[in-house]
Amino acid sequence: MSIKPQYETYRYTGEICNLKSQSIVECRLSGSEIGSILAVQASAVTKESACVDGEVRYGGQVLLCIVYEDGNGKICRIERGAEFYHKAEGASVSPACFAKTLLTVENVTHRREGSGLYLSVVVGADICVYGGKQFEYFVGGEGLAVKMQPITLCKTVCVSGEVEGEDEFDADATGDILLHSEKALVTACRALGGQVEVEGELSLGVLVLKTDESVCSYERLIPFRVQIPCEDAFGKVTTGARVVVKSAMLSSNVDEEKGKCKVLFTYALSVDCFLASKEEITVCEDAFSPCAELRLEKQKDGGRYLTSQTRCVERVEGKAVLFPAVEGAYALAAAVMPRAEAVCKKTERGFEAEGVLTAEVLLKGENGYKATTLSLPFVFPIEADGDEVELDCSVCALNIRRKKDGETDAEANVKISLKAYARADWEYVASVAEGEKVQENDAAISIFLPRAGEDLWQVAKRLSRMPEELQQSNPDLNFPVKEGERIFVYRQIK
């Protein structure tokens, strides 16, 4: 008798892989009029992402705002932009997949070559690739004993949207806006009746040239809310979101009589939402046939799934480092582009956020301005439930104190949006092949002494008898068996 295995196919959408890549984008400026650079604000925006066989091809745009002193010590600004294209290799990527690409500026340097000034921007790409996944698994068949087990899969759905907004506010500082930086952070995300609702806040930092030719900086927090329709936003789903500032513009009107400045801030946000839901299916863990040996091919699979997106706020403070170091009598003039980079580490005590807070600082002395970078390392515990945690940070309420001895103290609020992930790994029988025929015992009744602790499946497989057949012929036997117990096997003699 030949076995007749049966199979089923399960299809779902999930995370295929996560790729990382770096690009170097260069921009050339005429350096003849630039004396010294005081600050460079660089941002990177994704323009396109396409999946092909074995790689993700993506393109973006780098926007640069350079604040500098000219040869006469006058503070000026200039803006530039550059487009770039790059790729990230991934063996599991195919044209049927789709990619969500997040670009971040990791470093900005500048150098002079002849009459030109070159700015080099290192752009990092964090690419999540999603797509349809499927696997075929064995479920049983005629003349086969099958041991089934439940496994939990996570299906992931991605939806995207954009929102525009504006905020108008008064500022004491009058003059020209030299530079501004923005950071969007998610504070809450939930699925409600066919739509995903995302809440967050936008941290805005501004560098201003006042009418007396001095500079100052200030910051502002702007709340936002986005609703994106999604037909999967029902039932028990876990939601997460990522928000990127796609564009931002500031304009100001100065009332010289009142010494006030009214600022209009307009912005556009790009929102990616991720909805994760669990689904349980039953697959084959083991199988055998009373008639023939079986060759089982097992497969392993798994992945991570989002369990929660939460937020925390920590006040960090301490002695900061300025690089390059500034010696002499310099007073603090402005601090711009505050940011924090952190990673999450799992320790014996739980999760910890470890990172560094940085900001570009302008100091004023008798001979003009000095530009330097402030850094303040931090470590603090965070509460998270999962196997992996991803962090996104913003900085607000930055306060810097320059002491007479040249030391610098700093404190700020580090706000973190954290996504917690858990892993789900499973193994299943993917295919079954028939081997040699089992030699049948010709005795009408056999008595076996099982090993202590064996369960019904282990005994049935060792004896090549169907589990229900053994149970019927030994109705008083309880599993797992105890030492010294006996099992009767009855056979029909033809």
N, C-alpha and C positions, 0 to 999 in steps of 0.2 A: 504493500500500500504506500503510495507516494503522498508526501505531505502537501497541503494546499494553503500556503501562508497568505494572509490578507494584510493589506497596508492601507494607511490613511495619510493624507497630506495636510499639514497645518500651515496656514499663511497669515502673516501679520506684518505690521510696520514697526520698525525699531531702529536703534542706533547701530549703524554698520561699523563705524570706526571714528576715532578722534585723531586728527592730524595737526601737526604744528610745523610752521615754516617761518623763514625770515627773508626779508628783502632789504636792500640798501638803495635808497633813492637819493640822488644828488641834484642840487640846484645851484646854478652859478649866478652870482651877482657882480655888478661892477663895484670893485672895492675902492675906487679912487676917492669917493666922498665919504666912506665909512671909516670913522676913527676907531671906535671901540664898540663892540656889541654888548648891550646891557641885558637883553633877554630875547629868547626865541621861543615862540609858541608854535608847536607843530601838532597837527591833528591828521588822522588818517581815516578815510571814509571808504567803505566797500562800494564798488560800482557794479560788479558782476561776479558770479560764481557759476562754474559749469563743471559737471562730472563727465569724464570720459573714461575709457578703459585704463585703469591703473593710476589715475591721478585726478586731482581737482585743479582746474585752471581758474584763477581769480584775478581781478583787476581792481585797482583803487586809485584814490586821489589823495595826495598829501598837500595840505594847506599850511603855509608858513607865514607868520607875522614876526618881523624882526624890528626890535627897538634898539636904536644905536645913537651914539654921539658922533657928530660930524667933526671935521677938523677944527671948527671954532667952538666946540663944546656944546653946540645946540643939540637937543634931543629930537630925534626924528623917528619915523616908522616907515616900513615898506612891506608890502604883501606880495607873495609869490605862490604859485601852485604848480604841481607836477603830477602827471599820471604815470602809473606803472602797471606792469603785468607780471605775474609769477605763477608758479605751480607747486603743488605738494603731492608727493607720490604716496599711493596707498594701494596695495595689491587687491583689496576687496572692493575698490571703487569701480562702478560700472555706469554706463549712460542712464540706467534706470534709477540711479540714486539722485538725491538732491543734497546740497551743502548749505550750511549756515556759517558764514565766515565773519569772524570778529577781528578787526584790525586794531592794533595798539601801537603807539609810538614808544619804543623801548629806549632810544638814545638819540641825541642830536649833538653833533660836533661840527666845528667849522675850522677852515684853514685858508691861508692866503697863498696863492700861486700867481706871481707876477702882479698884474693889475686886477686880477679876479679874486673874489671871495667865494669859496665853495662850502656849501652846507650839506652834510651827509646825515641822512635820517634812517635809522634802523627801524623797520616796521615788522612787527611780529604778527603772525596770523594764527588764530585758534579756530580750527575748522571742525565742525561736527557734521558728519555725513550720515544721512538717514535714507532709508529705502525699504522696499518690500523684502521680507525674509520668509523662507519656507523650509520645512524639513519633512521628509517622509519617514514614517516609523511603522514598525510591525505591531499589529494588534491581536493576532491570533490566527486561527484557521482550523480546518477539519483535522482531527486526530492529533491535536497539539494541546499541551498543558501550558498555560500562560500565567505568569505572575505580573500583575499590573501595579503601577504606582502613580500617584498624582505628582505633577510638577507645576510650578508657577511661572508663567511667562509675563513679560511686561510689554504692552503695546504703547508706542509713543506716537503722538500726533503733533505736528508743528503747524502753527498758524502765525501769520505776520500781518503787520499793519503799520500805518504811519499817522502821526497827529501833529498838528501845528498849534502854536500858542503864542501868547504875548504877555508881557508883564511891564507895567509902567510904575516908576518909583522916583522919588526925589533924592538927590545926593547933594551934600554940602560942598563937595569939591567941584569947582568950575574949571572949564578948560576942555582940552581935547582928550578923547579916549585913545590911549596908545595900544592897549592890548586887553583881551578878555579871554578867559578859559571857562569851560563848562564840563560838568560831570554829572551824568544821570545815574541815580541809584534806585533800585526797586525796593519798596518798603512793604508791599503786600501784593499778593496775586491769588485770585480765586476764580473758580468756574461757577457761573450762576445762570441757570436757565437758558442755555444756548449761546452764551457769550463768555469771554474771558475778560475779567476786570483787573487792570493793573494800576497800582498806585505807587507813587514814588516822589522824589524830590530832586530838583536840579540845583546843583551848587554852582553859583556864578561868581567868578573872581574878576576884578577890573583894575587895570593900571591906568591912572589918569595923569595928564600933564596939566598942572594948574596955570592960572594966568601969570603967576610970578615965576614961571619956568621951573618950579619944583615939581616933584612927583609924589603921588600917594596912591594907596590901594585900599579897596574895600571889597566886601563879599556880601552875597545875598542868597537866601534859600527860597526856591520857588517850587511849590507843590504842583504835581500834575496827576492826571487820571486819564486812562485810556480804556476804551471798551472795544473789543474785537469780536465780531460774530464767529461762532464755531459750533458746528452741528454735533461735535463730540463732547461739548461742555455740559454733560449730564451725568448723573450717577456718581459713583465713587471714583473720582479721578484726582490725581495729584498734579498741581499746576506750578510751573516756574516760568520766569520771564527774564529777558535781557533787553535793556534799553540803551540805545546809542544815539548821541546827538548827531543828527545828519547835517544840520546847518544852524548857524546862529548869527545874529546881527544886532549891533547896538547903535542907536542914534541918540543924540542929546540936543536939547535946547537950553540955552543959558539965559537966565534972567539976571543981568548984571546989577540991577538996582537992589534986588533981594539977595544977591549972592548965592542963588540956588541954581541947581541944574536938574532938569527933568529928563529922565532916561527912559527910552522905549527899547525893550528887549524882545525881539521876535525869534522864534526857534521852530525847528522841525525835528521830531523824534522818530526813530525807526524802532519798532518793537517786535521781538520774536518771542512767542509763547510756546511752551512745551507742556503737553498734557500726557500724563502717564497713567495707565490703568492696568491692573493685574487681571490675568485670566488663568484659570486652572484647567489643565487637560490631563488625561490619563494615558500613560505610555507603558510599554512593556519593559519590565526590569529583568526578567529571566524567562526562559522557556525550555521545554524538552518534549520529546515524543516517546511514547511507550514502544514504538515500532522501530525507530532509527535514531542514530546519533545526529545531533544538530550542531551546525557550525554557526555561531551567533556573531554577527558584526555589530559592535556597539559604537556609538558616537557620543561625543561630549560637546556641549554647547553651553551658552550662558551669556551674561552681560550684566550691566548695571542699570538700575532704574531709580528715578527721582523719588525720594521719600518726603521731602519737605523743602520749602524755601522760607527762611526766616531772616531776621535782622538783629543786630546788636550794636551798641554804642559804647565806646570806651574812651575815657579821657587819658591821654598819654602826656607825659611831661618829663623833663630832665635836661641835662646839659647837652647841647647840640654841637655839631661839628660844622665848620664852614670850610668849604674847599672851592677855590684856593683860599688859604688863610689870609686874613687881612690884618695888617699891623698899622698902628697909628690911631689917631683920633678920628674915628668914623662913627657917625650916628646912623641909626636905622631910618631909612627913607620909605621903603615899601617892600612888601613880600607878595609875590605873585605865583600863580600856578602851583598851589599846594596839592600834593597827591600822596597816596600811600600804596605801596606794593607789599603784599603779604601772601604767605602760604600757610596752609593748615597742616599741622603735624599731630599725629596720634601718639600720645605718651601713656605711661601707666596711670596717670591721673585723669586722662581724658584728652580732649582736643585742645590745642593751643594755636593761636594766631601769632606768627612770628614774621616781622617785616620791618620796613623802614619808612618813615615819613620824610618827604623832601619838599623843598620850596626854593624858588629863585628869589634871592634877596638883593636889594639895592641899598648900598651904604653911601652916605654923603660925607665928603670931607672938604677940606679947603681947596683941593685941586680938582674937584668934580666927583663923579660917581664911580663906585667900584661894584662890579657884579660878582656874586659868589653863590654857591649852592649850599643850602642848609640841609643837614640830614640828622634825623633823630630815630635811633632804633627802638623797637618796642616788642614786647612779648606779653600776651595776656590770655587767660583761658576763655574758651567759648563753649557753649552748650550745643551739642549736635548729636543726633541719633542716626548713625549710618556707618558704612565702611569707608566712604570717601567723602570729602567736603571740598567744595570749590568756593573761593572768596572773591568778592568784588568790593572795592573800597572807595570811599570818598573822604575828604577832609574839610572840616569847617571850624570856625571859631579859633583860628590860628592866632596865637599871641607870642611875640618874640621880644625878649628883653636883652638889650646890649649893655653889658656891665662895663665899668670904668677900666677894669683890668683886661678887657678884651674878650672875656668869656661871654658866651651867648646861651641863654636859657630859652626853651621853647615849650609850649603846651598847645594842645589842640584836641578836638573831638575826632576820633577815627570811627566812621560809620561803615559797617560791614553788612552786605547782603550775602547770605551764605546758602548754597544749595547742598543738601545732603543726599548721598546716593547709597544704596545697598546693592550687593551683588547677589545674583541668582545663577547658580550653576547646576546643571543636571546631566544625567547620562541615560541613554535609552537604547533599545535594540533597534537598529536601523534595518537589518535584513537577516534572513534565515536561509540556510542551505542544508539540504539533506545529506547525511553521511552514511556510514555503514549501518546495515540492519542490525537491530538488537537481537541477540540470541535468547530465545524464550525458554524458560525453565519448563520442563514437561511434567512436573509434579502438580497434582491437583491442589495440594495445600502446602504452603511453606511458612515457616516460623522464623522471624528475624528479631535479633536483639539490636535495637537502635542505640545510637550514642546519646548519652544523657544530654539534655538541653536542646535536642533537635526539634524543629517545628515541623508542621505537617508538610510544608513545601519541600524542605530538605530531605525528609524521609521519602516522600513520593518520588522526587527526582532521583535519589539513589537507587530506589527499587524499580524505576521506570513504570510506575503505576499512576493512574490519574488520582489526584488528591481526593476527589469526591468518592472514588471507588474504595480507597483505603479507609476513609471515614465511615463509609457504610458497613464495611466488613469488621470494623473495630469501633463500635458505637460507644463503648465505655472508656475509650482511650482519650486522655486529655493531653493537649500540646501546650508547651514543649514537654517532651517525654522525660520521665525520670529513669534513673539507673535501675536496670533489672527488668524493666517492662518488656512485654513481648508484643509483636505485631504479626497478625495472621494475614497471609495473602492467599486468596482463593482464585483458582484458574479453572476455566471451562475446558474439559478434555474433549477433543473432537474425535 
